[in-house]
Amino acid sequence: MTVAVAHSDTPRGQAALRAAAEEAVLRNQDLAVLHIVGGVDEVQHNDPAVTDQVAAQLADIAGLTWTLRTAPEGFDTAEALLDEAEEVGATLLVIGSRHRTRVGKMFLGSTVQRVLLESTIPVLVVKVP
């Protein structure tokens, strides 16, 4: 069993990574770090720069086994996240969120909202002030 987390090098991504790691340890599960990016044609299991960054952020969490998957965004980040979570057999998906105005949500859509509505597994949203 696996806890999956949507990773990005942002405050919300870092908060989600931390929460997901703690949840994985509590559940005695592995952690799958899902790094969704544009410009990638296929799933990569080892992006050295991202691997080093994640390793540094998780260095102080004992008992954690984690893997990194860098996956293509395509045209739909929410769909890419959900597909990768399913691929790794996730029992929980952790995502970070930031405050957005109503107008911002209307024009830009909300990846978090789509993930919440379309996920078949529980989703933990970590809110960053």
C-alpha positions, 0 to 999 in steps of 0.5 A: 500500500502506498501514500501518493503526494503531488510534488512541486518545489513550492511552499504548498508542494513542500507542505504536502510532501511533509504531510504525506511523509508523516501519513505514510509513516503513521500508516506503515506505507510507502510514499510515492512522490508524483512530480508532474511536469510539462515537457516530459514524454514518459514516466521517469523513475529517477530525476536526479535534481528532484530526487536530491531535493526530495531526499533533503526534505525527507532526511529527518523522517525515520522509517520512510521508504519513498520513490519518485515518479516524474510524469508528463502533464499532458493537457490536464494536471488533475488527470495526470495526478489521478492516473499516477496515483492509480498506477502506484496503487495509492490508498491516499493522495495528498495535495497542497492548496493555496488561497485563490480568489473566486475570480481566479478560480473561475478563469483558471479552474482548480486542479485541487477541485477536479482531483477532489471531485474525480478521485476514487481514493481519499484525498488529503488537502494541505492548505498553506496560508 
